[in-house]
Amino acid sequence: MEDVGHIVWDADLDKLDLKDPWLKKWWIQQVLIHGRFENISCLNFDEIKKVLPSLRLTEKIKSLWEDYFRYEKA
């Protein structure tokens, strides 16, 4: 994982097991909150859509993604 130190400061990112569903969801949440464009663009948008309802995001961030997926369908 390159250039992601600004996302999480207190985790050993090289040892992060993103195959674990809980950690994957946590990672997506952290990237959506703290990530830059290049970090967010590396995420799987289908995974974001799947976990979005259960993520703890600010209203603005959650609304942005809900709108994105709503207009993506159209």
NORNOR-V79680 format. One line per field, one symbol per residue. ss: DSSP state (~ for helix, > for strand, _ for the rest). phi: phi as a letter, one per 30 degrees, with the letter a starting at -180 (. if undefined). A space follows every 10 residues. Layout:
ss=???
phi=???
This chain:
ss=__________ __~~~_____ ~~~~~~~~~~ ~~~~__~~~~ ____~~~~~~ ~~~~____~~ ~~~~~~~~~~ ~~~_
phi=.chbdddbcc bdddcdcddd eddddddeed dddcdceddd dddddddeed cedcdcbded dddedddedd dddd
